[in-house]
């Protein structure tokens, strides 16, 4: 059985959080504070997300940027 590890990445942006990226990257908010930050759309904020991976997972940075969110 493969061993999985949790991989985290933080993104900074403002406006609506690209919720579809959670599905696309198979990830979820890292903390309850990150989950709350996803729902805010009136200020610039940083959201950290987590995913499970069997190896270092490449994030689709260009896709995040297309929604106005930059990796931190």
N, C-alpha and C positions, 0 to 999 in steps of 0.2 A: 504494500500500500504506500503511495507517495506521501511524503511529509509536506504539509502546507505551512506556510508562515504568513503572518499578517503584514501587509505592506501598506504604509501610509503615505499620503501626499497632500500637501496643502495648496489651496488655490485662493487667490485674492481677486475680488471683483465687486461690482455694485449692480444695482438693478436686480432683476429676477435671476435666481439661481437656476442653472440649466438642469432641471430635474431629470431630463432624459439621460444625462451623463451618468447618473447613478445606475441605470439599467445598462447603458452602453459599456461602462467600465466594470460592471458587476461589483459595485462598491456600495458602502453605506456610510452615514456620518460617524465619525470617530467617537464623539461624545454627545451627551444631551445638549451641551452648549452649541455644538456644531449643528445639531438638528434644529435648534431654535434659530440660529443664524441663517439657515437655508430659507426660513419663512420670512425673514426681513428683506425688503427690497428697496429701502429708502436710504441706505448708507453703504459705503465701502466697508467690506469686512473680509475676513479670512475664514475659510471653511476647510477642515481637514477631513478627508475621507479614507476609508480602509477597504482593502480587498484581500482575499485569500489567493495565494499563488504558490505553485510548486517551484518556481524559479523567479528571478527578478522580473517583474512585470513591467513592460514598457507602457507608459501612459500615453494616451493620444493627445499630446499637448496642442497640436494644431487645431484639433476639434474643440478643446477647451477655449482656446483663444478666439475661435470663431464666434463663441458666445460672449466674449468680452472678459474672460477669466484667465488670469495669468498664474503660472506656478510660482510658489514662493520658496 
